[in-house]
Amino acid sequence: MFRIDHASAAPALPTPAPEGTPGYFTAGDPVHGEAATVFTADFANMLQEELMAVVEAAGIEPDKSAHNQLLESIRELIFGTTLGIAQAWEDVSSSRVSGTDYVNDTGRPIQVFLSFPDTGGTPSVSAQVNGIALFNGTYDAGGSVSAMTASFVVPTTASYKVTWSAGTPTWCELR
């Protein structure tokens, strides 16, 4: 997608003509003297700017040789920021350590789900996103609550950390 760059193109968007009566294109009818609809510069500029607005909103650099940028822009705007679409749960337990800062560098929000086991004691658990405490407390693993689960969303580029005092949780992320 690229704005017209012919030598005859205007250097700035011209002011459109006053609005007329809305209508539809016709091929005309020469037998009955009806002219075909004229494809005006105003209409072409409107189409060009509507399409460019989608590409620019997606943060895609216009490229004259790329003929799928509108499609890629729509995909980015719909799927690029929506949690759960085109994402899958991954068990990342083996790569997570208590008290360690991680950064969501996926380019999309992710969801974290934790399941803490029954340790027989009263372990503490806390979680932060960008330094903001989401939860901080203990659970009675030996009593009526034998395990604890927690879940939270991590925005794009945000840091996140979970700290626990006992056991090893199951740590899954929707990425």
Beta strands, then each sheet from edge to edge (+ up, - down):
strand 1: 89-91
strand 2: 102-103
strand 3: 110-116
strand 4: 124-129
strand 5: 132-138
strand 6: 148-154
strand 7: 159-164
strand 8: 170-174
sheet 1: 1+ 8- 3+ 6-
sheet 2: 2+ 7- 4+ 5-
end
